[in-house]
Amino acid sequence: MGDATRHTLRGFAEVLVRLGIATEEQAAVGLAEAAGIGMDLDEDFDNPDELTFLVGECGLGFQTPEKVLGYLEDGYEELLVDAAACAGGSVVVDDVELVKDADGEEYLHFRRNGRSIWHPAEHLSDSTRYMDWNTAFDAIGDLVPGNDDPRGFYQLDEDSYDAWWLLLTPEQAKGLEEFGLPLPVDLGNWVRDKMPTAEPGTLAWYMEDDRLHASEESRRCLDEWLAPMDAALDRWRTVHLPDDFPFDYSPDSLLVLERLVLDRFDGPASLEVAAGAGDEFYAGAVRYVGETALRMWPCRWTYRHSDDPLMVFTNEPMICPNAPRNFAWDVSPRYALHTLVQDRTPHSLREYLSTVADAVDSYHKALRARTRGR
């Protein structure tokens, strides 16, 4: 091991400079601070992560505290603001609030560059000073610069309690691993920085937001699905449904549709054959199930194209609740029909779609529980 990678404070500082993580001036300040508290800058440490405190002395990164000194909400805010600062101003965090709804469900709310973000949270008690680490890590992952910036957050220490973190490129992270740091956790979520111009919370806002962040092929496939919707359903009703079918997009109509589907398909295999053959009845049923959800709850059609054939719930039209991520999970009308013919249980279409209602209801409860920044 060369001098540049000795497990000393001076060696660590040299690595930080060589990798472009710290400037020479920042490294000099950090070493001076360490020397000022009596540290031997050339002492060789057996455990390299004993050196990571130097990051803070250099004015870099942030630390995840074992427990918060003061109010828990303030601790989350300080953590997120410090993490966002690593991006050098391209990421701004505000409106941080811990929210508990009428049912006792907890959430961490904040805004990243104006976009409202929510994460579910669990705490031992109202007076606890220990963060929910799953929530904290998810929130940190939301604060990477994203877009064309490849950097992610890396934990330098083996233990998450009081660990130091840096925003690094993959190459910088590899360099620190070669120095001997464990880097057991790296975080970085998909970033949505473009903001719709429509009124927030409206169907138009959610639809515009989807299009802003969808791939060109996803947008094309969604448009191709939506354009003939009315004509396709009119033909389905005329050609494939009995005259007495209650074509009103009601819960009762789903029950009648269930009987028609079960009479037509004896199991998932026959359903998949029909789907693969472009069966009009099957395609119309998928459309009707989705359109019924749209009329029952605030939601919309979405589509996510993928070149990976193993990715589930891609390359098909989906229904997404009008609620932020972590409240809303897309539901598949195709999968609803698959489950129906597999289990052959009445009311299964309504039960499966009810997750849309649950998502919207949970979001509205959380909104009502907010004390500021509404």
Buried (B, 14 or more C-beta within 10 A) or exposed (E): EEEEBBBBBBBBBBBBBBBEBBBEEBBBBBBEBBBEEEBEBEEEBEEBBBBBBBBBBBEBBBBBBEEBEEEBBEBBBBBBBBBBBBBEEBBBBBBBBBBBBEEEBBBBBBBBBEBBBBBBBEBEEEEEBBBBEEBBBBBBBBBBBBEEBEBBBBBBBEEBEEBBBBBBBEEBBEBBEEBBBBBBBBBBBEBBBEBBEBEEBEBBBBBBBBBBBBEEBBBEBBEEBBEEBEEBBEEBBEEBBEEEBEBEBEBEBBBBBBEBBBEBBEEBEBBBEBBEEEBBBBBBBBBBBBBBBBEBBBBBBBBBBBEEEEEEBBBBBBBBBBBBBBBBBBBBBBBBBBBBBBEBEEEBBBBBBBBBBBBBBBBBBBBEBBEEEE
